[in-house]
Amino acid sequence: MQPPVKLTHPSRRAALLALASLALGVSDTHAADEAMAYRYWDSGRTPKRDDYLIAALKLALDKTAASYGPYTIARLLDNMSTSRVRREIHTGQRLNVYVGPWRDMDEGVPQERNFMVDTPVMAGLLGYRTLLVRRSEVTDFARITDAAQLKQLAAGLGRGWVDVKVLRHNGYKVEDSGNLATLVEMLVNKRFDYLPLSVTEAGSVLAQDTPLTRQLTTVPDLVLYYPLPSMFYVSPNTPRLAERVDKGLATAKRDGSLDELTARHFQKEIKQLKSSTMRCFALANPLLPKRYAAEPPTLVPPGGRSAAST
């Protein structure tokens, strides 16, 4: 029998495994010739990032093919709130895997708690936030030289995003009544002043080339940064599927293939962050355990970094 998947909170892992066994009535085993079916949630709004995450999932499953056998990956497009996604994954009926920021599995309602695979992906890129703004105001943002000036303006974020707590903890104003589908329209309509999106997301949003996105652009050479590891989450009703991803990603991290995939896929974004003109306002993330919370913005040259807020 294979050991259970690693979780940040061992007690939560044990509880979820017990609940999964009760829900299934039998252990989560597969016949040797039965493909393990992964059903991945894709919002459809960040295709480049999701292409990478599918590739990372495939890499993990390929690394474990000898011991776990064949697999299938279905990429299911659906526009849902963060809470809805977590609940869908929890049941494991239509979807059973997605990727999101690290979150405390002891918080929130039980119906939104899933297996959190222990190896982060994306090399912390989710925490590098470029500012999406109205074209008419980009010059004003280009004049900002310190975090105190930016804190006078309101950031827009999605309801339920962990980023909301991070920005507010650091003294930033936040409007969080929208979701990924409505934030662009809200920005155009001046419900808030800027939309901080990951450097892996902003390009996909602007590439949609709609009447709304044509009114927006990014602030050149300015990013916010806070430690924000990206984790795979798998339904607690399929613990063996979670166990396989955990083992495969750990192997890919050890042999360097996961880092190679990240560097290859996000070559443009990493090069931009390493620019000598990049300015970076660093924020503290109070939600993370110590092993993640101290991660500095290593992709930005030291001369461009500000101190983290307290």
Disulfide bonds with the S-S distance in Angstrom:
none
